[in-house]
Amino acid sequence: MGFRWYGEGNDTVTLDHVRQIPGVETIVWSLHHKQAGEVWEQEEIDAEVARITGLSDEARARGVTRTFDAEVVESVNVHESIKLGRTVLGLSRDEAIENYVTTIRRLGRAGVKVVCYNFMPVFDWLRTDLWHPLPDGSTALFYEKAVVDRMSPESLIADMEANTHGLTLPGWEPERLASFRELDAAYEGVTHDDMYASYRYFLDAVVPAAEEAGVKLAVHPDDPPFDVFGWPRVVSSKEGIARVLDLHPSPHHGLTLCLGSFSANPAHDAVDAVRTFMDRIHFTHVRNIKHFENGDFTEVGHRAQEGSVDTTGIMKAYAEADYQGYVRPDHGRHLWDENTTNKPRPGYGLYDRALGVQYLLGAWDAFRYEK
C-alpha cells in the first residue's frame, strides 16, 4: 500500500502524518522541481530516498520506529519531443530519451522498482472545478463536459493557476504552460497512429535500460480517457491499452492502472480491465467517481456505493489473483475544513485518502481471508 507525497516543503501532508495511517508501506514520490526532459541527479535522488526511508533524531526521541520504502516514483515525465517524434521546446527526441534513460538507471541504483509516467499530449489530466461542493459538505475534483466544450485551453490554464492554493500541480507546471502556444501548434495534424509510432520508438530505446536497472515502467491511462482539444490520446480504452502493451513484449513495460481515470468513460468496465491486464499491472490507483448523464463526473469517496466504480470488485479481483504490485488510494475529497485550514493540493488532502487506504485494505483483507 502506497501514499503519494509531494516532498518536504511542497506538501501540506507530512511523513509523520502518513506514518499514522495503518498499512501504508510505500511513499510514492518524485522530484517535482524537475521538468520533463531534465536529468535527475544521483545526489538528489539519494537524498530524497534517504528522507523517505529514514527517521529524524527528533522522531526517534519520541519513540517513532516506523519507516517507509521509496520503491515507486510518480512520475518521470516524458518530454513532448518524444511524443511528437521531433525537436520541440529546444530539445530533440533522442536527447530527451538519453536523459530519460540516465534517470531510470540512477533510480534503479537507488532501489526504485516502479516508475509511473504518462504519454498524454500537453495536459496530464483535466478537471474544470478543483473544489466542487458535494452533498455531504466536502469538496472534490469535478469535470463538467459543457465547460470543456466551450472553453479554450488558455482560459482553462488561467483558471487552474488561480485555484491551486499556491501549490504546483503535476502536469500543469508553469514552465510547461508558458510554452503552451508552441506545443499546441506542434500537435496540429498529429494523428493517433503518429503517437503510437513515437511511443514504440521511445519504448525500444528505454525498456532495455529499464530491464538492466531492474525498474518496471508503468504507463498511466489518459485522464480523462478521450481526446481533448483535438489532441490525440492513445491510452484511453481497453483496446488502446492492449495496443500500447503490444508495442513491446518486455514485462518491464506495463501499467499504472488508474481505475478512476479509466472509468471516466462510463462504457469502461474497471473490474474487467484489472482481470484482463493483471500480469502487466505494476502499480494501480484505486478511486471512485460518480457519472452524470450529461457527461459530467465528480470524484467521490472510495467506497463502491458512493459512485460508479466497483472499487470492492476491483480489490476482489486483485486479491483473487494474489496481486504482488503496488496500490494507492487516489484523489480524495477535501474534508473537515481542509480547504480553509491546511489548504491542500487539490485532490491530495490527508483525511479522505487515509479513509481510502482503510477501505481498500479492508476489502483486500476480507477477500484474502476468504481464500
SEKEDREN-293665 format. One record per residue (C-alpha): residue number from 1; residue in three letters; x, y, z. Coordinates in steps of 0.1 Angstrom, whole numbers. Layout:
BEGIN
<nr NUM | rest ALA | px X | py Y | pz Z> .
...
This chain:
BEGIN
<nr 1 | rest MET | px 0 | py 0 | pz 0> .
<nr 2 | rest GLY | px 14 | py 34 | pz -10> .
<nr 3 | rest PHE | px 6 | py 70 | pz -4> .
<nr 4 | rest ARG | px 16 | py 98 | pz -27> .
<nr 5 | rest TRP | px 37 | py 125 | pz -12> .
<nr 6 | rest TYR | px 50 | py 157 | pz -29> .
<nr 7 | rest GLY | px 80 | py 163 | pz -8> .
<nr 8 | rest GLU | px 92 | py 183 | pz 21> .
<nr 9 | rest GLY | px 80 | py 219 | pz 18> .
<nr 10 | rest ASN | px 59 | py 210 | pz -12> .
<nr 11 | rest ASP | px 30 | py 192 | pz 6> .
<nr 12 | rest THR | px 6 | py 200 | pz 34> .
<nr 13 | rest VAL | px 8 | py 164 | pz 44> .
<nr 14 | rest THR | px 39 | py 153 | pz 63> .
<nr 15 | rest LEU | px 56 | py 119 | pz 65> .
<nr 16 | rest ASP | px 47 | py 120 | pz 102> .
<nr 17 | rest HIS | px 10 | py 122 | pz 92> .
<nr 18 | rest VAL | px 13 | py 93 | pz 68> .
<nr 19 | rest ARG | px 31 | py 71 | pz 94> .
<nr 20 | rest GLN | px -1 | py 71 | pz 114> .
<nr 21 | rest ILE | px -22 | py 56 | pz 86> .
<nr 22 | rest PRO | px -23 | py 18 | pz 92> .
<nr 23 | rest GLY | px -10 | py -3 | pz 64> .
<nr 24 | rest VAL | px 10 | py 23 | pz 44> .
<nr 25 | rest GLU | px 44 | py 9 | pz 34> .
<nr 26 | rest THR | px 54 | py 28 | pz 3> .
<nr 27 | rest ILE | px 58 | py 65 | pz -2> .
<nr 28 | rest VAL | px 50 | py 73 | pz -39> .
<nr 29 | rest TRP | px 73 | py 102 | pz -47> .
<nr 30 | rest SER | px 90 | py 123 | pz -74> .
<nr 31 | rest LEU | px 114 | py 152 | pz -77> .
<nr 32 | rest HIS | px 87 | py 177 | pz -85> .
<nr 33 | rest HIS | px 111 | py 205 | pz -93> .
<nr 34 | rest LYS | px 125 | py 186 | pz -123> .
<nr 35 | rest GLN | px 110 | py 195 | pz -156> .
<nr 36 | rest ALA | px 102 | py 169 | pz -184> .
<nr 37 | rest GLY | px 134 | py 162 | pz -203> .
<nr 38 | rest GLU | px 158 | py 170 | pz -174> .
<nr 39 | rest VAL | px 182 | py 145 | pz -160> .
<nr 40 | rest TRP | px 177 | py 136 | pz -123> .
<nr 41 | rest GLU | px 210 | py 139 | pz -105> .
<nr 42 | rest GLN | px 220 | py 109 | pz -84> .
<nr 43 | rest GLU | px 226 | py 131 | pz -53> .
<nr 44 | rest GLU | px 191 | py 145 | pz -55> .
<nr 45 | rest ILE | px 176 | py 110 | pz -58> .
<nr 46 | rest ASP | px 196 | py 96 | pz -30> .
<nr 47 | rest ALA | px 187 | py 125 | pz -7> .
<nr 48 | rest GLU | px 150 | py 121 | pz -13> .
<nr 49 | rest VAL | px 152 | py 83 | pz -8> .
<nr 50 | rest ALA | px 171 | py 88 | pz 25> .
<nr 51 | rest ARG | px 145 | py 113 | pz 37> .
<nr 52 | rest ILE | px 116 | py 89 | pz 30> .
<nr 53 | rest THR | px 133 | py 58 | pz 43> .
<nr 54 | rest GLY | px 149 | py 74 | pz 74> .
<nr 55 | rest LEU | px 139 | py 89 | pz 106> .
<nr 56 | rest SER | px 149 | py 122 | pz 122> .
<nr 57 | rest ASP | px 166 | py 123 | pz 156> .
<nr 58 | rest GLU | px 136 | py 142 | pz 169> .
<nr 59 | rest ALA | px 112 | py 114 | pz 157> .
<nr 60 | rest ARG | px 134 | py 87 | pz 173> .
<nr 61 | rest ALA | px 134 | py 106 | pz 205> .
<nr 62 | rest ARG | px 96 | py 104 | pz 205> .
<nr 63 | rest GLY | px 98 | py 67 | pz 201> .
<nr 64 | rest VAL | px 89 | py 66 | pz 164> .
<nr 65 | rest THR | px 103 | py 35 | pz 147> .
<nr 66 | rest ARG | px 81 | py 31 | pz 117> .
<nr 67 | rest THR | px 97 | py 38 | pz 83> .
<nr 68 | rest PHE | px 87 | py 35 | pz 46> .
<nr 69 | rest ASP | px 102 | py 23 | pz 14> .
<nr 70 | rest ALA | px 107 | py 45 | pz -16> .
<nr 71 | rest GLU | px 102 | py 20 | pz -44> .
<nr 72 | rest VAL | px 76 | py 38 | pz -65> .
<nr 73 | rest VAL | px 82 | py 71 | pz -84> .
<nr 74 | rest GLU | px 53 | py 90 | pz -98> .
<nr 75 | rest SER | px 62 | py 104 | pz -122> .
<nr 76 | rest VAL | px 92 | py 108 | pz -145> .
<nr 77 | rest ASN | px 75 | py 129 | pz -171> .
<nr 78 | rest VAL | px 80 | py 122 | pz -208> .
<nr 79 | rest HIS | px 92 | py 153 | pz -228> .
<nr 80 | rest GLU | px 69 | py 165 | pz -256> .
<nr 81 | rest SER | px 96 | py 159 | pz -282> .
<nr 82 | rest ILE | px 94 | py 122 | pz -275> .
<nr 83 | rest LYS | px 56 | py 121 | pz -281> .
<nr 84 | rest LEU | px 59 | py 143 | pz -312> .
<nr 85 | rest GLY | px 90 | py 125 | pz -326> .
<nr 86 | rest ARG | px 108 | py 157 | pz -333> .
<nr 87 | rest THR | px 126 | py 186 | pz -317> .
<nr 88 | rest VAL | px 103 | py 209 | pz -297> .
<nr 89 | rest LEU | px 109 | py 233 | pz -268> .
<nr 90 | rest GLY | px 146 | py 233 | pz -276> .
<nr 91 | rest LEU | px 152 | py 195 | pz -271> .
<nr 92 | rest SER | px 154 | py 168 | pz -297> .
<nr 93 | rest ARG | px 137 | py 134 | pz -292> .
<nr 94 | rest ASP | px 170 | py 115 | pz -289> .
<nr 95 | rest GLU | px 184 | py 140 | pz -264> .
<nr 96 | rest ALA | px 152 | py 137 | pz -243> .
<nr 97 | rest ILE | px 153 | py 99 | pz -244> .
<nr 98 | rest GLU | px 190 | py 98 | pz -235> .
<nr 99 | rest ASN | px 182 | py 119 | pz -204> .
<nr 100 | rest TYR | px 153 | py 96 | pz -196> .
<nr 101 | rest VAL | px 175 | py 65 | pz -198> .
<nr 102 | rest THR | px 201 | py 82 | pz -175> .
<nr 103 | rest THR | px 174 | py 90 | pz -149> .
<nr 104 | rest ILE | px 160 | py 54 | pz -150> .
<nr 105 | rest ARG | px 194 | py 39 | pz -144> .
<nr 106 | rest ARG | px 200 | py 63 | pz -115> .
<nr 107 | rest LEU | px 166 | py 55 | pz -99> .
<nr 108 | rest GLY | px 174 | py 18 | pz -102> .
<nr 109 | rest ARG | px 207 | py 23 | pz -83> .
<nr 110 | rest ALA | px 187 | py 40 | pz -56> .
<nr 111 | rest GLY | px 164 | py 9 | pz -52> .
<nr 112 | rest VAL | px 133 | py 22 | pz -71> .
<nr 113 | rest LYS | px 113 | py -7 | pz -85> .
<nr 114 | rest VAL | px 85 | py 11 | pz -105> .
<nr 115 | rest VAL | px 83 | py 43 | pz -124> .
<nr 116 | rest CYS | px 49 | py 57 | pz -134> .
<nr 117 | rest TYR | px 46 | py 80 | pz -164> .
<nr 118 | rest ASN | px 21 | py 90 | pz -190> .
<nr 119 | rest PHE | px 20 | py 97 | pz -227> .
<nr 120 | rest MET | px -7 | py 124 | pz -229> .
<nr 121 | rest PRO | px -2 | py 154 | pz -251> .
<nr 122 | rest VAL | px 2 | py 188 | pz -234> .
<nr 123 | rest PHE | px -20 | py 183 | pz -203> .
<nr 124 | rest ASP | px -15 | py 153 | pz -180> .
<nr 125 | rest TRP | px -51 | py 155 | pz -166> .
<nr 126 | rest LEU | px -81 | py 177 | pz -168> .
<nr 127 | rest ARG | px -108 | py 190 | pz -145> .
<nr 128 | rest THR | px -130 | py 221 | pz -146> .
<nr 129 | rest ASP | px -135 | py 226 | pz -109> .
<nr 130 | rest LEU | px -109 | py 218 | pz -83> .
<nr 131 | rest TRP | px -132 | py 224 | pz -53> .
<nr 132 | rest HIS | px -166 | py 213 | pz -63> .
<nr 133 | rest PRO | px -191 | py 211 | pz -34> .
<nr 134 | rest LEU | px -206 | py 177 | pz -27> .
<nr 135 | rest PRO | px -239 | py 170 | pz -9> .
<nr 136 | rest ASP | px -221 | py 159 | pz 22> .
<nr 137 | rest GLY | px -204 | py 193 | pz 26> .
<nr 138 | rest SER | px -170 | py 182 | pz 13> .
<nr 139 | rest THR | px -154 | py 193 | pz -20> .
<nr 140 | rest ALA | px -138 | py 173 | pz -48> .
<nr 141 | rest LEU | px -124 | py 175 | pz -83> .
<nr 142 | rest PHE | px -151 | py 178 | pz -109> .
<nr 143 | rest TYR | px -153 | py 175 | pz -147> .
<nr 144 | rest GLU | px -180 | py 195 | pz -165> .
<nr 145 | rest LYS | px -183 | py 185 | pz -201> .
<nr 146 | rest ALA | px -201 | py 216 | pz -213> .
<nr 147 | rest VAL | px -174 | py 238 | pz -198> .
<nr 148 | rest VAL | px -147 | py 219 | pz -217> .
<nr 149 | rest ASP | px -167 | py 220 | pz -249> .
<nr 150 | rest ARG | px -169 | py 258 | pz -248> .
<nr 151 | rest MET | px -136 | py 267 | pz -230> .
<nr 152 | rest SER | px -103 | py 274 | pz -247> .
<nr 153 | rest PRO | px -72 | py 257 | pz -233> .
<nr 154 | rest GLU | px -58 | py 292 | pz -225> .
<nr 155 | rest SER | px -88 | py 301 | pz -203> .
<nr 156 | rest LEU | px -86 | py 267 | pz -186> .
<nr 157 | rest ILE | px -49 | py 272 | pz -178> .
<nr 158 | rest ALA | px -57 | py 306 | pz -162> .
<nr 159 | rest ASP | px -85 | py 291 | pz -141> .
<nr 160 | rest MET | px -62 | py 262 | pz -129> .
<nr 161 | rest GLU | px -34 | py 286 | pz -119> .
<nr 162 | rest ALA | px -59 | py 307 | pz -98> .
<nr 163 | rest ASN | px -73 | py 278 | pz -78> .
<nr 164 | rest THR | px -44 | py 257 | pz -66> .
<nr 165 | rest HIS | px -38 | py 272 | pz -31> .
<nr 166 | rest GLY | px -4 | py 283 | pz -45> .
<nr 167 | rest LEU | px 8 | py 247 | pz -49> .
<nr 168 | rest THR | px 21 | py 234 | pz -82> .
<nr 169 | rest LEU | px 1 | py 207 | pz -99> .
<nr 170 | rest PRO | px 19 | py 178 | pz -118> .
<nr 171 | rest GLY | px 11 | py 182 | pz -155> .
<nr 172 | rest TRP | px 3 | py 219 | pz -150> .
<nr 173 | rest GLU | px 37 | py 232 | pz -142> .
<nr 174 | rest PRO | px 42 | py 269 | pz -150> .
<nr 175 | rest GLU | px 73 | py 262 | pz -171> .
<nr 176 | rest ARG | px 53 | py 238 | pz -193> .
<nr 177 | rest LEU | px 23 | py 260 | pz -196> .
<nr 178 | rest ALA | px 44 | py 290 | pz -206> .
<nr 179 | rest SER | px 51 | py 272 | pz -238> .
<nr 180 | rest PHE | px 15 | py 262 | pz -245> .
<nr 181 | rest ARG | px 12 | py 280 | pz -278> .
<nr 182 | rest GLU | px 43 | py 263 | pz -292> .
<nr 183 | rest LEU | px 30 | py 229 | pz -281> .
<nr 184 | rest ASP | px -5 | py 235 | pz -294> .
<nr 185 | rest ALA | px 9 | py 243 | pz -328> .
<nr 186 | rest ALA | px 33 | py 214 | pz -327> .
<nr 187 | rest TYR | px 4 | py 189 | pz -323> .
<nr 188 | rest GLU | px -16 | py 202 | pz -352> .
<nr 189 | rest GLY | px -21 | py 174 | pz -377> .
<nr 190 | rest VAL | px -6 | py 147 | pz -354> .
<nr 191 | rest THR | px -27 | py 115 | pz -355> .
<nr 192 | rest HIS | px -32 | py 86 | pz -331> .
<nr 193 | rest ASP | px -10 | py 64 | pz -354> .
<nr 194 | rest ASP | px 17 | py 91 | pz -352> .
<nr 195 | rest MET | px 16 | py 89 | pz -314> .
<nr 196 | rest TYR | px 18 | py 51 | pz -314> .
<nr 197 | rest ALA | px 48 | py 52 | pz -337> .
<nr 198 | rest SER | px 65 | py 77 | pz -314> .
<nr 199 | rest TYR | px 56 | py 56 | pz -284> .
<nr 200 | rest ARG | px 72 | py 25 | pz -300> .
<nr 201 | rest TYR | px 104 | py 44 | pz -307> .
<nr 202 | rest PHE | px 105 | py 55 | pz -270> .
<nr 203 | rest LEU | px 100 | py 20 | pz -257> .
<nr 204 | rest ASP | px 126 | py 4 | pz -279> .
<nr 205 | rest ALA | px 151 | py 29 | pz -265> .
<nr 206 | rest VAL | px 141 | py 30 | pz -229> .
<nr 207 | rest VAL | px 129 | py -6 | pz -220> .
<nr 208 | rest PRO | px 164 | py -23 | pz -223> .
<nr 209 | rest ALA | px 178 | py 3 | pz -199> .
<nr 210 | rest ALA | px 149 | py -3 | pz -175> .
<nr 211 | rest GLU | px 155 | py -41 | pz -177> .
<nr 212 | rest GLU | px 192 | py -36 | pz -168> .
<nr 213 | rest ALA | px 183 | py -13 | pz -139> .
<nr 214 | rest GLY | px 156 | py -36 | pz -125> .
<nr 215 | rest VAL | px 129 | py -9 | pz -130> .
<nr 216 | rest LYS | px 94 | py -15 | pz -143> .
<nr 217 | rest LEU | px 79 | py 12 | pz -164> .
<nr 218 | rest ALA | px 42 | py 17 | pz -158> .
<nr 219 | rest VAL | px 21 | py 39 | pz -181> .
<nr 220 | rest HIS | px -9 | py 58 | pz -166> .
<nr 221 | rest PRO | px -41 | py 58 | pz -186> .
<nr 222 | rest ASP | px -52 | py 91 | pz -201> .
<nr 223 | rest ASP | px -72 | py 113 | pz -178> .
<nr 224 | rest PRO | px -100 | py 117 | pz -189> .
<nr 225 | rest PRO | px -98 | py 87 | pz -213> .
<nr 226 | rest PHE | px -107 | py 105 | pz -245> .
<nr 227 | rest ASP | px -92 | py 132 | pz -268> .
<nr 228 | rest VAL | px -94 | py 168 | pz -256> .
<nr 229 | rest PHE | px -89 | py 200 | pz -276> .
<nr 230 | rest GLY | px -82 | py 179 | pz -307> .
<nr 231 | rest TRP | px -50 | py 163 | pz -293> .
<nr 232 | rest PRO | px -47 | py 126 | pz -299> .
<nr 233 | rest ARG | px -46 | py 104 | pz -268> .
<nr 234 | rest VAL | px -36 | py 67 | pz -271> .
<nr 235 | rest VAL | px -40 | py 51 | pz -237> .
<nr 236 | rest SER | px -77 | py 58 | pz -234> .
<nr 237 | rest SER | px -95 | py 25 | pz -238> .
<nr 238 | rest LYS | px -91 | py -12 | pz -233> .
<nr 239 | rest GLU | px -82 | py -15 | pz -269> .
<nr 240 | rest GLY | px -57 | py 13 | pz -267> .
<nr 241 | rest ILE | px -41 | py -2 | pz -236> .
<nr 242 | rest ALA | px -37 | py -35 | pz -253> .
<nr 243 | rest ARG | px -22 | py -18 | pz -284> .
<nr 244 | rest VAL | px 3 | py 0 | pz -262> .
<nr 245 | rest LEU | px 13 | py -31 | pz -243> .
<nr 246 | rest ASP | px 18 | py -49 | pz -277> .
<nr 247 | rest LEU | px 44 | py -22 | pz -287> .
<nr 248 | rest HIS | px 70 | py -40 | pz -266> .
<nr 249 | rest PRO | px 68 | py -75 | pz -250> .
<nr 250 | rest SER | px 90 | py -69 | pz -220> .
<nr 251 | rest PRO | px 75 | py -74 | pz -186> .
<nr 252 | rest HIS | px 93 | py -42 | pz -177> .
<nr 253 | rest HIS | px 68 | py -24 | pz -199> .
<nr 254 | rest GLY | px 35 | py -23 | pz -181> .
<nr 255 | rest LEU | px 7 | py -3 | pz -165> .
<nr 256 | rest THR | px -2 | py 20 | pz -137> .
<nr 257 | rest LEU | px -38 | py 11 | pz -140> .
<nr 258 | rest CYS | px -56 | py 41 | pz -126> .
<nr 259 | rest LEU | px -92 | py 28 | pz -123> .
<nr 260 | rest GLY | px -106 | py 63 | pz -118> .
<nr 261 | rest SER | px -91 | py 77 | pz -149> .
<nr 262 | rest PHE | px -101 | py 46 | pz -169> .
<nr 263 | rest SER | px -136 | py 46 | pz -156> .
<nr 264 | rest ALA | px -142 | py 83 | pz -165> .
<nr 265 | rest ASN | px -157 | py 67 | pz -197> .
<nr 266 | rest PRO | px -189 | py 51 | pz -184> .
<nr 267 | rest ALA | px -186 | py 24 | pz -210> .
<nr 268 | rest HIS | px -154 | py 10 | pz -195> .
<nr 269 | rest ASP | px -155 | py -19 | pz -171> .
<nr 270 | rest ALA | px -129 | py -14 | pz -144> .
<nr 271 | rest VAL | px -130 | py -50 | pz -130> .
<nr 272 | rest ASP | px -127 | py -65 | pz -165> .
<nr 273 | rest ALA | px -96 | py -43 | pz -171> .
<nr 274 | rest VAL | px -80 | py -55 | pz -139> .
<nr 275 | rest ARG | px -86 | py -91 | pz -148> .
<nr 276 | rest THR | px -75 | py -86 | pz -185> .
<nr 277 | rest PHE | px -42 | py -68 | pz -178> .
<nr 278 | rest MET | px -33 | py -83 | pz -144> .
<nr 279 | rest ASP | px 1 | py -97 | pz -155> .
<nr 280 | rest ARG | px 12 | py -62 | pz -167> .
<nr 281 | rest ILE | px -1 | py -41 | pz -138> .
<nr 282 | rest HIS | px 29 | py -30 | pz -118> .
<nr 283 | rest PHE | px 11 | py -2 | pz -100> .
<nr 284 | rest THR | px -26 | py 7 | pz -95> .
<nr 285 | rest HIS | px -46 | py 37 | pz -84> .
<nr 286 | rest VAL | px -80 | py 27 | pz -69> .
<nr 287 | rest ARG | px -105 | py 56 | pz -66> .
<nr 288 | rest ASN | px -141 | py 62 | pz -73> .
<nr 289 | rest ILE | px -160 | py 87 | pz -94> .
<nr 290 | rest LYS | px -197 | py 94 | pz -100> .
<nr 291 | rest HIS | px -211 | py 98 | pz -135> .
<nr 292 | rest PHE | px -239 | py 120 | pz -146> .
<nr 293 | rest GLU | px -260 | py 115 | pz -177> .
<nr 294 | rest ASN | px -248 | py 148 | pz -193> .
<nr 295 | rest GLY | px -212 | py 136 | pz -194> .
<nr 296 | rest ASP | px -200 | py 152 | pz -162> .
<nr 297 | rest PHE | px -183 | py 133 | pz -134> .
<nr 298 | rest THR | px -170 | py 140 | pz -99> .
<nr 299 | rest GLU | px -146 | py 124 | pz -75> .
<nr 300 | rest VAL | px -163 | py 108 | pz -45> .
<nr 301 | rest GLY | px -154 | py 86 | pz -15> .
<nr 302 | rest HIS | px -136 | py 53 | pz -22> .
<nr 303 | rest ARG | px -164 | py 31 | pz -10> .
<nr 304 | rest ALA | px -180 | py 14 | pz -40> .
<nr 305 | rest GLN | px -216 | py 26 | pz -31> .
<nr 306 | rest GLU | px -206 | py 62 | pz -33> .
<nr 307 | rest GLY | px -201 | py 63 | pz -70> .
<nr 308 | rest SER | px -200 | py 45 | pz -103> .
<nr 309 | rest VAL | px -167 | py 25 | pz -99> .
<nr 310 | rest ASP | px -168 | py -10 | pz -83> .
<nr 311 | rest THR | px -139 | py -5 | pz -60> .
<nr 312 | rest THR | px -149 | py -35 | pz -40> .
<nr 313 | rest GLY | px -149 | py -57 | pz -71> .
<nr 314 | rest ILE | px -116 | py -43 | pz -81> .
<nr 315 | rest MET | px -100 | py -53 | pz -48> .
<nr 316 | rest LYS | px -116 | py -87 | pz -50> .
<nr 317 | rest ALA | px -100 | py -92 | pz -85> .
<nr 318 | rest TYR | px -66 | py -82 | pz -71> .
<nr 319 | rest ALA | px -70 | py -104 | pz -41> .
<nr 320 | rest GLU | px -81 | py -135 | pz -61> .
<nr 321 | rest ALA | px -51 | py -131 | pz -84> .
<nr 322 | rest ASP | px -27 | py -126 | pz -54> .
<nr 323 | rest TYR | px -16 | py -93 | pz -69> .
<nr 324 | rest GLN | px 20 | py -85 | pz -59> .
<nr 325 | rest GLY | px 23 | py -50 | pz -72> .
<nr 326 | rest TYR | px 18 | py -16 | pz -56> .
<nr 327 | rest VAL | px -15 | py 2 | pz -49> .
<nr 328 | rest ARG | px -25 | py 36 | pz -36> .
<nr 329 | rest PRO | px -57 | py 55 | pz -30> .
<nr 330 | rest ASP | px -61 | py 83 | pz -54> .
<nr 331 | rest HIS | px -78 | py 117 | pz -55> .
<nr 332 | rest GLY | px -97 | py 122 | pz -23> .
<nr 333 | rest ARG | px -124 | py 147 | pz -12> .
<nr 334 | rest HIS | px -113 | py 176 | pz 9> .
<nr 335 | rest LEU | px -128 | py 170 | pz 43> .
<nr 336 | rest TRP | px -133 | py 187 | pz 77> .
<nr 337 | rest ASP | px -124 | py 222 | pz 68> .
<nr 338 | rest GLU | px -92 | py 213 | pz 49> .
<nr 339 | rest ASN | px -100 | py 239 | pz 23> .
<nr 340 | rest THR | px -96 | py 267 | pz 48> .
<nr 341 | rest THR | px -71 | py 252 | pz 73> .
<nr 342 | rest ASN | px -44 | py 230 | pz 57> .
<nr 343 | rest LYS | px -53 | py 242 | pz 22> .
<nr 344 | rest PRO | px -41 | py 210 | pz 5> .
<nr 345 | rest ARG | px -32 | py 204 | pz -31> .
<nr 346 | rest PRO | px -65 | py 197 | pz -50> .
<nr 347 | rest GLY | px -74 | py 160 | pz -46> .
<nr 348 | rest TYR | px -45 | py 154 | pz -22> .
<nr 349 | rest GLY | px -56 | py 162 | pz 13> .
<nr 350 | rest LEU | px -48 | py 138 | pz 42> .
<nr 351 | rest TYR | px -81 | py 126 | pz 55> .
<nr 352 | rest ASP | px -101 | py 111 | pz 26> .
<nr 353 | rest ARG | px -70 | py 94 | pz 13> .
<nr 354 | rest ALA | px -64 | py 79 | pz 47> .
<nr 355 | rest LEU | px -100 | py 67 | pz 48> .
<nr 356 | rest GLY | px -95 | py 53 | pz 13> .
<nr 357 | rest VAL | px -64 | py 33 | pz 25> .
<nr 358 | rest GLN | px -86 | py 17 | pz 52> .
<nr 359 | rest TYR | px -114 | py 9 | pz 28> .
<nr 360 | rest LEU | px -92 | py -7 | pz 2> .
<nr 361 | rest LEU | px -72 | py -27 | pz 28> .
<nr 362 | rest GLY | px -104 | py -38 | pz 45> .
<nr 363 | rest ALA | px -117 | py -52 | pz 12> .
<nr 364 | rest TRP | px -84 | py -68 | pz 4> .
<nr 365 | rest ASP | px -81 | py -84 | pz 38> .
<nr 366 | rest ALA | px -117 | py -97 | pz 36> .
<nr 367 | rest PHE | px -112 | py -113 | pz 2> .
<nr 368 | rest ARG | px -78 | py -127 | pz 11> .
<nr 369 | rest TYR | px -93 | py -143 | pz 42> .
<nr 370 | rest GLU | px -119 | py -160 | pz 20> .
<nr 371 | rest LYS | px -91 | py -176 | pz 0> .
